[in-house]
Amino acid sequence: MEVGALSVRFVLAGERTSELLMRWGRAIAAAGAVVALVVPGVAAPAAAAEAKYVGELALTETGVVRGTAATDLVTFKGVPYAAPPVGPLRWRAPQPAKAWDGVLDATNFRSQCAQLGGLGGIIESYEENCLYLNVFAPKTSGVKPVVVWFYGGGFQNGTSSTYDAARLAVQGDVVVVTVNYRVGVLGFLALPSLDGETPGVQSGNFGIQDQRASLKWVQRNIAGFGGNPGNITIGGQSAGAGAACIHLASPASAGLFQRAIGETYSCGSPLLTKDAAETMGTTVATQFGCADAAAAADCLRGKTDVKALMQAWPPLPQGPVVGGSEQPLQPIDAFRQGKFNRVPMLWGNNRDEMRMIVSIQYDASGNPVTAESYPQIIRNTFGVDADRVLAKYPASAYPTPGLALSQVLSDAGDDQLATCQHVTAYRAAIAGQAKLFVYQFSDRTAPPVVDIPSFDEGAEHGSELNYLFPKFTGATLNAAQQALSDQMVKYWSTFARTGDPNAYGLPAWPRFSTGTARDTLSLDLASAGGNQKIDLATRSQCDFWATVPPPPGA
């Protein structure tokens, strides 16, 4: 076995220290190498302070894992961070993973959590044994900041395996952890009988509890992969950013992270209420003959047709639930009241977010928005305020009526993705004394996430992901896009390291103040002006939208 170049210390504590040391010793005996094992209260020899990483082996609290070693990176895939949430553990908080003997093969991704599939090539799956994470560890010396990434997918689908974090890890010199968590009905079912199993804790947040368990795992184990357990950044895109909002507002997540990154999800978007979530959950339970409120949870645990359970779950609204000791406040109310985990934040959205939705809803179905249909869509959406909206966003001012509608919705037509809803949340965060850096991804040449022929997707929802996670959509960046990608990786990793994205050689990134003081960084190609400070609220006409009631469902 070849000895790699990554220097680490394994920090062990608790009753199982001796047992773990014995396992580690047996696992590396054939390697003929020495590893520094730092046990609290026990002095380590000076010569062991910088021992070499042993090939592709790493030690966790439950045993030794073997990953894949490359020239500049060691990757560990499918590492269990909790017990399989199956049988009696379905719809329960994650439980500790069991220890194993020998060496666990961590060279391949494990199953995604059960779901009906979605964008990005995610396939349908019925597997409930899915609480695994992946670690991307650079082969450089020194202790590194850690980025823990939660996938998007509307809390209904997604998987950690679609995020190739190798470039972010190596180029940014950070340890990256990508995490599987339960989604859909298995991750977010709320029922009165589930509430009764954990008094004071609101049910319906099992996927969030999974994420929290992964953060605790990272704190306990990441030193064995070269990461700093005292410098953890949580991050995510879309629903993954929504999860970051929840952890920011959750007392149960306090102390588990030191920074937060959110890509395209406004923390002003409300979580489901207890009544709404449990009404939906009761409807699902009744469909499966589990109408007895007191016994519904155990009754549903006995149902083995996972596909039928997933199909019974409504597409919208669904997701995390507010209430109880873990999530007492809506995230934006937590910001406004100063009752949140006050850590540095890097947040943003994309300039043309809703082009994805418009292209799918209209063009992909063979009914593109026309000059005749555009005014009617606006009237159906905004009612008595439609004429004001049409005057501010005339179809004639845009290349196509579809792009006019996309701009309306991207500016203010959606409570999760739209820019002005982000601005509202940003202002609430800084009112709560948050240190906040805001961006807007503006590269309209970006490879689209959903490519609809004859539709210009621009900087649509999710299109920035290719710049941080190569080939997220299968596309290869051109040279100009790659240059922007290099800058973004440096900004993101510098923020993870210091809590401030500013770094030598990059355009200055100001702290956010109001949204009207050139305090947002627009990320764009050099040919389009490069990274520039902009007035975000002015760009999206948020003063106008403040006078227009939000459309129903927004």
N, C-alpha and C positions, 0 to 999 in steps of 0.2 A: 504494500500500500504506500502510495506516495504521500509525503508530508507536505501539506499546503503552506501558504504564506500568511494566513490570517492569524494574528496573535490575539488571544482572548483570555479572560479569566472566568472560571465557572464559580459563581457565588452560590453556595449551598447553605441551607439552614434547616433546622427542625429535626425530628426524630429519625427521618429516613436518610440522613446524610451518609452514614456508614454503608447502608445498603446500596445507595446510588454510587458511592465511590467504588464499591466492589464490582458492581455491574460495569462501570466505566473502565475499570482496570482490566476486566476480562475482555471487553470489547476491543481495546486497543493493544492488547498484548502482542498480537501479531504484527502491529505497526512498528514496534521497536522505537517508540517515541515517548517523550515526556510531556505531560500537560499540567499546567498550573491549576491547582484546585484550591480556591481560597475559601476557607471555612471561617465564619465569624468567630473571633476570639482566639484563633490559632494562627501563630505567625508563620508566614510562608518563607522559604529560603529565597534570598535575593535573586539567585540564578533562575528561579522559576517564575519570576515576575512577568517575563515576556516569552513564555514557552510558545512553540508553534502550534497552530491549529492542526489537528491530526486528520489529514486527508479530507474525506467527506463525512466524517463522524462528528456528531454533536451530542451533548448530554442534556436531557430534560429531566424534570422531576419524576417522570414515569418510566424513564428508560433511555436507552441510546437509540439515535436515529441515524440512518445513512442516507445522505443526499447525493447530488451529482456535482462533481467538481469540474469547473471550466478554468480557463486561464486566469480570469479576473473575478470569478464569482463562484460561490457554492450555493446551490438551490436545494431546499428541502420541501418536498411536496407531500400533502396529505398527512400532516402531523396532527394527531387527535388532541384537541384542547378540552374536550368534555366527553362524557359518556354518550353513546347513541341514544337519542331521544325517542325510543321505541317502546311499544307495549305500555306498561304502567308509567313510563316517563314521557309519553306523548302529552303535550300541553302541560308540562311542568318546567320549572326553572332548570337550566342545565346542571347536571351533576358531574362530579370529578371523573376524569378518565381513569381507567384502570391501568396499573403498571404492567409491563411486559418483561419477559426475560429475553436475553439475546439482543439482537440488533433489528430494529424495525426498518423495513424498506421504505424510504421516503423519496423515491425517484420518480414517482408518478402521481398525478392528481387523483384524488379520491372523488367519490360521487358528489354531484351537486345535490342540493336539497330538492325535495319533491316539488314539482311545478309543471305547469302546462306548456312551458316554452315561451320564447319571446324573441326580441330583436337581437342582433349580433350572433346569430347561429345557435342560440341556446335551445337545446332540444327538450322534449317532454321527458320527465323522469318521475318515478314513483318511489324513489329510495328515501327513507327517513333517516338512515344512518349516514349523517352528512356533516357532523360538526368537526371539521378539519380546517387547518390553516396551512399556509405556505410561507416559507421564509426565504428571502433573497438577501444573502450576506456577501458583501464585497470582500475580496481577499487583500485587504489593506490593513496596516497596523492601526492601533488606537481604538478607543471606544467610540461608537458612532450613534448619532441620533436615530430614532426609530420612527417610521411612518406605518401606521396601521390603516389599511384601506378597506372600506365597506362598499360593496357594489351597489349600483342602481338597478332599477327594474320595477319601480312602482310598488315595492314591497310585495310583489307577486312573483317575480322571477329574478334570475341573475345567478352568477356563479363566479367564484374567485379565479377559476382557471382561465377566464377570458382576459385577465389583466397580466400581461407580461411585464413584470416590474424590473427586469434585468437592467435595462438602460437607466432607469431612475436610480436604482441602487448603485450601479457602478459609476456612472457619470456624476451623480449627486453625492456619492460616498455616504450613503445612508442604508441602514437595514430596513427593508420593506417587508411587511407582513400583510398578506391578503387573506381574507377570512370568509368562510361559508357561514351563513346564518339562515334559520328557518324563515320561509316566506309563505304568503298566501294563508289559507285556512290553518295550516299547521304551525304557522308562526304568529298569527294575530287573531285567533278565535277568542272572543270574550263571552263569558257565560256567568250567571249568578253562582252556579255550582262551582265554577273554577275560582271565583272570588272567595268562596267559603273555604277552599283548601289552603289559602294563604292570606289570612285576615290582615287587612290594612294594605295589601298589594293589589292593585287593579289588574285583572286578567286582560289578555289581549296584546301583551307586549313580549311574547316569548322570543321573537327574533331579536329584539333589543336586549333582552337578558342574555342571549347567546353572545352578542357583541360584547357586552359587559364582561362576560366570563372569559372571552378571548383577551380582553385588555388585562384582566387579572393574570391570565396565563403568561402574557407578554412580560408583565412586571416581574413575575417569578422566574422566568426562564430565558429571557432574551439576552442576558449577559453571556450565556453559553454560545451565542451566535455573533458575539462582538457588539451587541447593542447596549445602549445605556438605558436601564429601566427607569431612570429619573428624567429622561427626555423623550417622551412619547408624543407624537402628533397623530391625532385621529383625522381621517380624511375620507371623502367619498364624493360621488357624483350623483345627481338626481336624488333618488331615494336614499342613497348612501350619504349625501349631504344632509338630507332630512334627518337621518339617524344622528349625524353630528349635531344638528340643532337640538335633538332630544337629549343627548349626553351633556351638552352645554347646560341644559335646563334641569338636569336630573341630580338631586342630592345623592342618589345611589352611585353616580359615576364620578363623584368628587374625588380628586386625587389620582385618578387613573390615567390622566393625560395632562400634558403641559401646553399644548397648542391645538388648534383646530383649523382644518381646511375644508371649505365647502364649494363645490362646483355645481351651480344651477339648482338651487332649491332655496326658496325664501323661508327664513325662520318665522315669517309672519303667517305661513300656511297653517291653519288650525288642525290639530289632531282630532280624531273622533272623540265624541263625548261618550261617557259610560252608557247612557241610555241608547244612543244610536248604535254603538258597537254591540251591546248585549241584545238589542232587538234583532240585529242582523244575525248574531250567533244563535239566538233562539230559533229563528226561522230555519237556519241550516239544520239544527238539531231535530226540529220537528219533521223535516223532510226524511230523516233517517229513523223515524219512529222513536225518537228520544225526547218526547214531549214533557216528561216529568222533570220539572225545573231542578229539583234536588238531586236527581240522579243523571242528568244529561251528560255531564263530563265523563263519568265512567261508562255510560252507555255508548258514547261516541268512541271512546278508547277501544271498545270491542269491535268496531267496524274496520274491516280489513281492506275494503275497496278504496284505496287511496285516490285513485283517479276520480271516482264518483264524489268523494269528499271535495276534491279540488274543483270539480266542475260545478258543485253546488255553491261555491264561494263567489259572490258577485264581484265583477271587475272594479266597480266604483260605487260608493266610496268605501274604502277599506284601508287598513293599516294600523299604526300604533294608536293607543288610546290614552287620553289624559285622565288623571285621577290617581288617588292612592299615594303611598309614601314614596314610591319611586319616580312618579311623574305628577307632582301636585299642581303644576301650572302649565298652561300653554307656553311654548318657548318665548313668544314675543312678550307675554305678560311677565315672564321671569326676567327678561331683559329690562322691561320698563320698571319693574320693582327692585331691580338690582339683586335678584335672588337667583343667580346663575353662577356657573363655574367660570370665573373671570380669568380667561387665558387669552393670549394673543390669537387673533383670528385672521385668516386669509380667505376671502370669499369673492365669488363672482358669478356671472352668468354669461351667456352668449348673445351676441347682438341680434341674431335672427332665430331665436329659440323656437318659435311656433311655426316656422316654415316646415318643420318635420310633420307637425300635426295637420296643417292645411294640405300638404302634399298627399298625405295618407288618406285623409278624410274625403278630399275632393278629386284630385288628379288621379290617384291610384284606383279610384272607383269609376273612372271614366266620366266624371262630372266636374271638370275644372271650373273654378270661379270665373265668371264672365262679367263684362261691363253691366249686363242686365241683372245678374244675380247678386252682385256685390252689394248694392244698396239694400236689397231685401234681407240679405244675411245680417247686415249691420242693424237694420230695423228690428229684426227678430231678436237680436242679441241685446241691443241697448234701448229699445223702446222709445220713450219720449225724448231721450238724449241723442237719438240716432242722427238727426240733422246736424247737430254740433260736431259729432264724430266725423260724419261725411265731409263737413267743411274743413276739418282739420286734416283729414286723410283722404283727399279726393283720389279716385282711381287713376285719374289722368296724371298724377304726380309720380306714378310708379310704372315700371316696365310692363307689369301685368296686373290685373285685378287680384289675382291670387297673392301676389307679393304685397299689395295694399292691405289685404285682409291679414296677412301674416304679420305686417308691421303693427297693425292695431293690436293684435293679440300678443305680440312679443313685447310691446310697450306696457300693456295694462290689462290684458284679457284673460289672465290665468293667475291664480293665487300662489302657485308653486314656482312657475318658471318666469313670469313676466318681470321686466326690469323695475317698474315702479313699485311692485310689491317687494322686491329686493331692497329698494331704497328705503321703504318704510321700516323694514327690519333693521337695516344698517343704522338708521337714525335712532331706533330704539336701543340697539346695542351700545352705541357710543354714549347715549344718555345714561346707560348703566355703567359707564366708565370702562368700556372694552377698548382694547388696543386693536384697531381694525385696519386691514389693508384690502382694498377692493379693486377688482379688475373687471374688464369686459373683453371676452375673446371676440375679435372682430375680423378674423381672416375669412373673407368670403370665398376664397379659393379652396378652403379646406375640403378634404375628401368627405363626402356625406356619410352619415350613419345609415340612412335609408335613401337609396338613389332611385328617384322617380324620373323616368325619361321625360325630357322637355320641361322639367321644373328646375329652377335655380335654387338649390338648397342653401347656399350661402353659409353663414356661420350658424348652422342650425343646432338644435339640442344634441349634445353629446359629441359634436365634431371636434372639440378640443382634446378628447381622450387620445386620439392618435398621436398627439404631440407629447404626451407623457408616457403612454403605453404603446409602443410601436405596433403598427398593424392591428390595432384594436378592431378595425373594420375590415382588415385584410389589405388595406391600401398602403402603398409606399409613398412617403413624402418626397417632394422634389427638393432641390437644393435650397430654394428660398424658404420653403416651409420647414426644412430641417434646421435652418439657422434660427427660426423662431422657436422651434422645439428646444434647441440648445439653451436658449435664453429662459424658457419656461422651466426647464429642469433645474437650471441654476437658481432661479427665483424660488421655486418650491422647496428645493433642498436647503437653501440658505435659510429660509423661514423655519424649516424643521430644526435646523441647527441652532438658530439664535432668537427666533420669534420675530424677526424682521427680514423681509425678502431682499432688502437692498444689499448689493454686492459689487465689488470692484468690476468695472467693465460693462455694467448694465445701466440702462437709463434709470434715473431715480424714480422710485415708487413712493408717493406721499401717503401719509396716514389719512384715512377718511375722516371728514368733518361734517359736511352737509350734503354733498352730492351736487353742489352748485359752485364749487370753488376749485375746479380743476384738481380734484382729489381722488380721481379714479384713473387707473392705468388701462388704456386701451391697448390690447395686445394684437399686433398686426404685422404683416410683412414689411420689410424695408421699402419695397416698391410702393407701398400704400402709405408711407409716412412713418412706419415703424411703431415702436411702443411710445405712445403719447399720453400726456395727462389731459383728461377731458372732464367736462361737466356732465356727469351721467344723467342726472335728473333733467337737465336741459335737453340732452340728446333724445330722451324718450318722452319729453313733454309731460313730465310728472305733475307740474303745477296745473295743467289742464285736466289731467286725469283725476286730480284730487277733487274736482268739482263734479265728476261723473260717478254716480253710484255703480258699484261693480255689477257685472252681469250675473244673472242667476247661475249658481254652480261654480262661480269663480272664487 
